[in-house]
Amino acid sequence: MIIYLLKWLENLGWHIPAAFSNSSTRMILAALFSLLFTLLIGPFFIRKLMELKMGQPIRKSEAPKLGELHAKKENTPTMGGILIIASGLCSLFLFMNLESHYTWILGIATVWLGLIGGYDDFLKLKYKNSKGLSGKKKFCAQFVLALGIGIVLFWGESSVAYFFPFLKTPFYLFSVLALLITIFVIIGGSNSVNLTDGLDGLASGLLVLVFLVFALLAFLCNNHKIADYLNILYMEGSGEIAVYLSALFGACLGFLWFNGHPAQVFMGDIGSLTLGGIMGVSAVLLRREFLLAIVGGIFVAEALSVILQVGFYKRKKRRIFLCAPLHHHFEYKGWPETKVVLRFWIIGLILAMLGLASLKFQ
């Protein structure tokens, strides 16, 4: 919206500095707007959630010890992800180019995933348990979105270029394989963040790092000279991705103010499924799916811990971890929640720096 406002003012004869139409300026404005929006609206929003008695159910029957460890968290307001999504979509409307296909893909993906996560949270609250929407229905809804995005991106393409971190030369895959990778990355990203969101501030803090790295990458890809210097793919218009990810960076940072230990609000599935999905969508749009595996390494580890735990238990009737996802394993070992979160953040920061370093050394 701000782009069209500036053009209208210029047509009226106003002198508008060119910087205001640059993606870098809009990135800063979007991040600041989302941060302030979340911080200012947050207290009122949390009070409303409490009035509506939208408290988080705890996994008591499934994991009794976990129920004991998290007993104090019961009835903490959930669905705080609405606040993040609202600030992100407002930033999209205000600061992004509404004619860009990147804007439409990111906007539709956010709304679609938000509806899935919101319905999942609604069922949990309605029936006062942690089951929610069945895994099959959730997967099918995510699959439809991922398939649609893959078709839009690769329709008519015979092959698609992929980029490995630290490697200069891309490799090419048939579009059918690219479509499968796209589906895997979007669905995997969505569910991995959902699995990670189990401790105060853990998922939101890690998302701050991932969104910041990919916002910077999208900005660099939008500049032909910088892209050529760094030997990365030049993508005209990717500045819009950078603006949106900057908005989500600011929103998650603001949300962390309330979500840090002891949490006043949880993001719920409406937040984790949506933000994880957008993380995957952004990696697909930027052709950096393998970079996401590094920068979002904690999310990958959390998802793998669940897959290994379930698979090993089905075959051997024994568990690899004391409890899955991985962060609960360390809780069972006696680590305080704050120590688990802080150390996972530190590892996430190291992985984020490694991901940025790969752009320079490839």
N, C-alpha and C positions, 0 to 999 in steps of 0.2 A: 504493500500500500504506500509506503514512504517513497518508493521509486516513482509512482504515478503522481503523487503529491508534488514532488520536486520538479517533475516535468511540467506540471500545470503551472507552478509558480514561475518557472523559467519562461513559459509562454506568455505570462503576464508581465514579463520584463524584470523579474527579480534576479539578482545575481546570487546563484547558489554555488558554493564551493564544490568542485568536482569530487572531493573526498567523500561526500555524503552518499554518492552513488556507487562507490567502490565496495567490493565484497568485504574487504578488510574492516572498513568502518562499520558496515552492517553487522559483521561478526561481533564486534565489540558492543554495539548497541543491543543486539539480540541477547548476548550473554548478560549484560547489565540489566536489561529489562526483565528477563526471566528470573534472575537472582533476586531483584527487588520485589517482583511480583510474588514470588514464593515466600520471601521473608515477611512481607506486609500482609498478605492474605492468609498465611499459614496459621496464626493463632485463632483467627475467626473460623477458619475451615476446620481446625481440630476440635474446637468447641462444638461445632455443628455435628461432627461425627460422633462426639460423645453424647450429645443430646439425642441423636438417633439410635444410640446404643449399638453402634457398628464395631463391636469389639472382636479382636482376633481370637479364634478358637485354638487351643493347644492340643498337640498330638499326645494325649494321655494314654489311650488304649494301645496305640501302635508302638509307642516307645515310653514306657512308664518312667524310666530314669530321666529321659529328656523332659517329660512333663514336670518332674520335680525341679530340674535345673531351670526351667522356664516358667515356673508357676507364677512368678511376679508379673509376667508379661500378659497373662490372661486378661482379656477385655481391654487391652490397649487398642485404641482406634485403628482401624485398617482402611484400605482403599485410599491411602494418601497419594497414590500414584495419579489420582485425578488431578491433583494440584500441579504435578509435573507436566502432565499431558496438556492441561489447560494453558499453562504458561508457554509450552512449546508451540501449540497451535496458534496462540495469540501472536507470538513472535513470527511464526510463519506468515500469518496474514499481514503483519505490519512491515516486516523487513525483507521478505523474499520476493523474487520476481514470480508473479502468479502465472506468467505465460511459460515458465520453464517446466519441462517434463519431469525434472528432478523434484520440483516443488510438489507436483501432483502425486508422484509415486510415494514420496515421504509422507505427505498428508494423508493419502488414502490408507497407507500401511499403518499409520498411527491410529486412525479411527477404527480400522478393521480389528487390529490387535487389541485395542482398548475395549472394544465390545466383547471380545472373547474373554479377556481377563476380568472385565467388569461382571459378566454373567457368572463366571467361575466364583468370584468373590460373593456375589449375591446368593448363590446356592449354599456356600459355606455358612454364611450368616443366617440364612433362612432355616437350615437344618441343624445349626449349631455343631458342626463337625468340620474336619479338615479335608474332606473328600472333594467336594465341589464337582465341577464338570468332569465327566469321564475322560480318561486319557485318549480314547479313540475319537470322541467328538472334538476334543481340543486339537488333536493332530490333524483331523480332516479339515477343520477351519483354517489352521495354519497352512496346511498343504495347498488349499485353494489360493490363498494369497501368494505364497511363494511361487506356485506354478504360473499364476497370472503375471507376476513381475518378470519371471524368466522368459515367458513368451513375448512380452513387450520388448524386452532388451535384446533377445537373440533371434527374433523373427526374421527370416530371410538370410541369416548368417550361416555360412558353412562351417566356420571355425571361429574360436574365441581365444584371445590371448590371455594367458595367466602369468602372474609375476611372483617369483619366489623371493623372499627377503635375502639380501646379500648377493643375489645373482643378477647380472646385467641383462642377459638375454631372456626374453619371455619364451614360453613354450605354448603350443597351440593344441586345443582339444576340439573335437567335433561338437557342434552346438547341442546335440542331445546330451553328451556328457556334461557340458557346461550347465545345461538346465538342471541336471541331477545334483550337481555341486551347489547350484543356487538354492535349490529346495533344501538341501542338507544344511547349508550355512544359516539360512533364515530361521528354519525350524529349530536347529541346534542352538543358535544364539538366543532365541526366545526362551527355550526351556532351560538352558544352562544358567541364565540369570535368575530364572524362577527358582531353581534348585539352590542357588547361592544365597538367595534372600532369606536367611534364617537367623541372622544375628544383627544386633543393632548397628546400623551404619555400614555393614559389610558390603552389600551390593551397591548401595548408592555411592560409597566412596570409591569403589573400583570403577563404576561407570563414569565418574568424573574424569578419571585418568584415560579411559578408552575414548570417550567422546572428545577430549582435548587433543589426543594424538591424531585421531581421524579428521578432526576439524582442521588441524594444521596441514595434514596430508591433502585434504580436498582443496585448501587454499593454494598450496604449492602446485597442485596439478592444474589449477586454473590459470597459472602464469606460464606463458610459453617459454620465456627465457630461463626461469628457475627450473622448470620441468626438464628442459634440455640440459641444463648444467648438472642437475642431479641424476640425469638419465632415468627419469620416471615418465610415465605416460601423461601426455598433455591431454586434458579433457576440458574442452570449452564449456563453460557454464557450471563447472563443478563448484564454483564459489557459492552456489545456492545450497549445496550439501554442507559446505563449511558453515554457512550462516545458521542452518538448522541444528547442526551438531553443537555449535557454540551456544545456541539457545538451550539445548538440553544439558550442556555442561553447566550453565548458570543455574538452571532449574534444579539439577541434582545437587549442586553445591548448596543452594538455598534449602533444599529438602533435608540435607544432611544436618543442618542446624537443629532440626526437630527430631531427626531420626537417629542421631548419635546417642550413645549409652548415657543414661537410661532413656530409651526411645519414648517420645510422646505420641508418635504415630508410625505405623508401618505402611509401606507403599502398596502391599497387597499384590495379587496377581495382575490387577489392572495396570500396575506400574511395572512389575518385573517382566511379565510376558511382552508388554508393549516395548519397553526400553531395550530388552534383549533382542527383540525382533528388528527394531530400528538399527541396532548395532550391526546385525547381520545384513540388513538391506543396504546400509551404507558401505559395508565392505564389498558387497556384490557390485554396487554402482561404481565404486572406485577400482574394481578389479584387484582388490587386495585381501582376498579371502584368507590367504596363508599368513599374511601379516597379522590378521585378527587372531589367529591361533597363538601368536606370540604375545601380542599386547593384551589380549584377553585370556592369557594362560591360566589364571586362577579359575575363570569360568569353565574352561576346558577340563581342568583337573577335578572340579566339583562334579561335572557331568560324568566324567569317566569313573569317578569313585562310586557313583550310583550304579552305572552299567556293570562294573566289575563286581560290586557287592551282590547285585541281584543275580547275575549270571553264575557266579561262583557258588552262591547259596543253592541255586536250583540244581547244580550238578553235584556238589559235594556236601550239601547240607551244613556247610560251615561258612563263617563270615571272614572276609579279609580285614575289614575295618570294624572297630567297636560299634560304630554307628555311621551311617551315610545320610547326607553328603559329608564330604571331607571335614568341614568345619566342626561338625558334631563329634567326629572321632577325637579331635583334640580336646573338646569339652569333656568327653568321657574320660580322657587321660588326666583330667584335673586342671587343665589350663583355664584361667579366668576368661570370661567372654571378651573382655577388653583386650587381653593379650592376643587372643586368636585373631581378632579383627585388626589390631595394629600390625601384627606380623604379616597377615595376608595383604594389607595395604602396602607394606614395605616391599614385599615380593612383587605386587602389582606395579609399583613405581619402577622397580628395576626392569621389569618386562617392558614397561612403557618406554623407558630410556633406550632399551635394546632395540625396540621397534623403530624408534626415531633414528638410532644409529645406523640401522640397516639401509635407510634411505641415502645416507651419505657414503656408505662403503660399497654400495652395489655397483 
